[in-house]
Amino acid sequence: MEQTQQKTSAVKIGTKAFMLSALIILLLMIFSGFLTKLLPSGEFQRITENGKTLVVPGTYSIIEKPQYLPFMALLPPM
């Protein structure tokens, strides 16, 4: 008597665990949006040597932040 067992490859996750995971991701997105507004934007000068792009030490300068609408922190980059 042979019995065949079917294996399912889907992972079963409860509703509570899914909602908690989604909430954590949403909070991380909101936190990173606030950090984008809080921390200064800046850039280094770069040079190319032997096919490599290198950062020039001591050349950091603050640049103007682009004006984004608050909901854009929740959208994917394009």
BELQUI-V241770 format. One record per pair of residues at least 6 apart in sequence whose ideal C-beta (glycine too) atoms are under 8 Angstrom apart, sorted by the first residue. I is the first residue (numbers start at 1). J is the second residue. Records with the same first field share a line. If there is no record, write none. Layout:
# BELQUI-V241770
I->J + J
This chain:
# BELQUI-V241770
29->73 + 74
30->73 + 74
32->73
33->70 + 73 + 74
36->68 + 73
37->65
40->62
41->62 + 63 + 64 + 65
42->60 + 61 + 62 + 63
43->60 + 61 + 63
44->55 + 56 + 59 + 60
45->55 + 56 + 59
46->53 + 54 + 55 + 56
47->53 + 54 + 56
48->54
